[in-house]
Amino acid sequence: MNVKYLRYPLELDDDQQSYVMAIGYFDGVHVGHRRVIQRAIDVAKKKNLHAAVMTFHPHPREVLGRSGYTNYLTPLDDKLEVFRKMGVDSVFVVQFDIPFSSIYPEDFIDEFLIPLQAKHIIVGFDYTFGYRGQGTAYTLKEQSKDRYQVDVVSPITRYGEKISSTIIREYLYGGKIEQANEFLGRPYALKGVVVHGEKRGRLLGFPTANLSLDKPYLVPKTGVYGVRVTYEEGIYFGVMNVGIKPTFDQIKKEKSLEVYIFELNENLYDKVLTVEFLFFIREEQKFSGVEQLIHQIKQDVGTAKGRIESMEK
């Protein structure tokens, strides 16, 4: 997959392909996003063109200071990996900054889409672009002047709700992991490096790997989760505590991420782990003592193993 990083004003090399292009921010690359991108891939095959995605970085809300949008369902590298696995040929990553945010919709079409040889454009029904989001799918069609075709993909709904990055965020903040995963079309995942912690888990009989995130992920609600862990070529299961360790009176402002991995007893310091959230087990709580905590951890492990076994059948 070819990845090109672009910024305004656009500078291009002379060797340009013609593309069927899916356009959007695509945070999470959820099932609705995947329908848009898959449509581009399918049309590209029929027309013998290259399938491309145009996305933007950072998120417009982050640049424009709206809604405190600083954490991502899929940081850029993860998002690119999902595109690659889907079979996208090329990705255009446009730097979203203040100058770019000031481009009028017609100028975005004339100064980006046309020079990039976008011959067929695929967008979601709610796609907006240009200065203050004034451009819509209708704008794309109106301004095409027979230079490109436009397909607008309808939304996907579940349980009466439109699948969106916003609702997935709400689910994760609420600990509703299985609902979030259904909307994503895959388990929500974090990737990070194992760092030294306080080593209390080892003393309790449940050695944990303390994960330091290397990207600005959205971290789900505090609590205990059943998880799947990818380490090098191996896949393991375990329980992860997302929290502030109230039992030890060291309440932290930032959430810690500790994962106890079943059937893996290796030195993991400085190793990279990918942790997929499978289900929520319980809220984080403060215990009266270490023995009560150990008893609860044993229950959590048993719960996780039972649910994982039932999932695999």
N, C-alpha and C positions, 0 to 999 in steps of 0.2 A: 504493500500500500504506500503510495506516494503522499507525503505530507508537505504542504507549502504554508509558510507563515507570511501573512500579508498585513499591510497597514495602509492607512490613508495618508497621502495620495498613493494610488496603486502604481506599483512598478512591476512589470512582467518581462519574462524572457520571450524570445521570439517563437519558441517551440510550444505551441498551444494545441491541445486536444479539444475536441468538442464533447460536451458533457450533458448528461442528464443529472440534474443537481437537486438534492434535497437540502433545504435551508432551514436552520433553526438553531436555538441554543442547545437543546437536547440534554439538559442536566438530568442524569439518571438513565438516559436512553431506555425509558420505560416502554411498555407494550404499544402505547400510542405513537411514540417516537419511532419505534421499530417498524410500524406499519408505513410511516412516511418514507423511511429510508429503504425499506424493502420494495416499495413501489418504484423508487428511483432505480434500484438494482434490476428489477424486472423489466422496466421500460428500456433501460440501457441495453439489456440483452436483446430485446426485440429490435431495437434500432441500430445495433452494432456500434454503440457509443460507450464512452467510459462512464461508470457510475461514480458520482462525486457527492460529498457532503460539504456544505459550508456551515461552519460553526463560528462562535465568537468567544473571545477570552480577554479579560475576565468577564464575569456576568455583568450585564448592563446595570442592574440594580446596585451592584457593588461600586461601580465607577460613579454612578450618579447619587450615591449615598442614600439609597432607599431601602427600607425594611431590614437593615442590618444584615444584608446578604453577604456573608463572608465565608460560609462553609458550604461544601458541595456534596451532592449525592455521588457524582463521578467527577473528581478532579480531572484536569485535562488529559493526563497520560492514561488514566483508566478509561476515559471516554474514547480515546483513540483506539485503545485495545479492543473495545466492544465493536467499534466500526470495522476494524480489521477482521475480527472473527465473523462478522456478518457478510464479508466479501466486498466491501467498498474498495474501489480502485484508487481514488484520490480524495484527500481531505484538504480543504482550504480553511485555515485557522486565521480569522481576521481579528486583529488587535482592536478591542473595543476601548476607545479612549474618548476624551472630551471632543477633540476635532471630528472624530468619526461619528459621534452622537449627534453632531450638528448637520450632517448631510441630509438633504431633503430626499424623499423617496425616489423621485424621478432621477436625481443625480446618482443615487445608489445603483439604480438599474443601468444607467448610461455609463457610469464610471467603474462599475465592478462586474455586474452580470454580463453585460455585452462584451467587454474586453476578455472576460474569462471563457467566452464561447459557451455560455449556458444555452443550450438549444431546447431543453425541456426542463421546466422547474416544478418541483414537487414541494408543497408546503402543507402544514396543518391548517385546519379551518380557522384557528384563532391567531395565525401568524401576523405580526405587525413589524414594521421596520421604518427606518428613517427618523427624522427629527420628531421627537415626542411621540414616536410610534404612529405617525400619521398614515403610513403606508399599510395596506392590507392586501389580502389575496386578490381582492377586486382591483386594487391599484396595479398589481402585477399584470393582470389580464388587460386592463384598459391601456396600459403603456407598452404592451408587447409590440404593437405595430408589425405583426407577423414575423418578428425576429426570433421568437421562441414560443413554445406552448406552455401552458400552466395546468397542473392538476392540483386540486384541493382535496385533501384527505379528511374525511369526516371523523369525529371523535369516537373513542371507544369508551363505553360506560360499563360499570360494574355496580350492582346494588343501588342503582339510581344515581351514581356519582360519576362524573367525567374523570377518567384517569388523567392525572396531572402531577407534575413535580411537587406542586403545593400540597396536595392531599397526601402524597407519599411522605413528605416532610412531617406533616401533622401525625401520620401514623407512627413514624419512627420516634418522634418526640413523646408520643403517648405509649410507647412500648408495644404497639400493635404490629409486631414483626411479620406475622403471616399475611396480614392484609397488605402491608407494604411490599412484601415479596411477590404476592400475586399481581399487584399493579406493575411492579418492575419486570416481571417475567423471569426472575432469577433471585437468589438470595442477596440481600444487601450485604456489602462487604467492605471491610477496612483493610488496608495494608500498612504495615509498619515494621520497625526494627525492635528486637528484644533488647532491653536495657536492664541494668542492675536496679533492683528495688530494695525493699526492706527485708526480704527473704523470710517473711513471717509464714508464708504458705508452706515452705519447706518444713518449718518447725511444727506446723499444724498437721503435717502428713499429706499435704496437697501442694506440691511445688508448682508455682505458677510462673508463667512468662509475662513479664511486664512489657506492654507494647507501647512504643513511642511512635506516633503517627508522623509519617514523612510528608503528608500532604494535608490540605485543609478540609478534611472530611467532616460531614455532619455526624456527630456522635449521638447515638440513640439515648433514650431515657435511662436514668440510673436504674440498676437492677441486675438480676442474674439471668443469663441466656444460655440456651443450648446452641452450640456453634459447630461448624466444620472448619478445620484448619488445613491449609495447604502449606507444606514446608518442603522446599526443594521439590522432589518428585513424589513425595508421599502425601496422602490425604488421611487426616485423623479427625476424631470428634472430641468434644470437650465441653466445659462450661466456662463462660466468661462473666466476670463481675465488672460492671461499669459503675463506678461510684466514687465515694468520698471517704470510705472506711470509718464509719461512725463508731464502731465498736472500740477502736483504739484511740478515740478522742483526738484524731489528727485530721479534722475535717478540712478538706481542701476546696478551694474555689474551682479548680480544674478537675475534671473527671479523670480517674485513673482507669486503665484497661488491663485487667489481669486475667489470663486464660490458663486454666488447668486442662492439660491435654491428656486424654486417656491413652494408655499404652505407648507413651513416648517418654523415654528417660534419657535425654541427651542435653549436653551443654548448648543452649540456644542463644547465648549472648552474641549480639551483633548480627544475628541471622534475621532474614526477612520472612515474616509470616503474613499470609492472607487469611483473614478470619471472616467467615460467612455466618450471618445471624440466621438461625433456623426457627427459633421460637423463644418466647418470653417465659421464664419460670416463676419469678417472684420479684417483689419490690426489694430494694436494699433496706436493711433494717439494723438497728443497734441491738446487740445482744448483751446479756448481763455478765457474761464471762466467756472465756475461751472454750470451755467444754460445751456450752450451748452452741457456740459458733461451729465447732467441729461436727456436732450432731446435725446441724442444719446443712453443712456442706455435704455430708454423707447423703442426706436426703436429696439435695439438689443433684448430686451425681447419679443417684439411683433414678430420679425422675428423668434426667436427660437421657440416660442409657435406655430406659424403657421406651421413651418417645422416639428416639432415634431407631431403635430396633423395629418399632411398628412402622416407621416411615420406609424402611428398607424392604419390608415384605411386599 
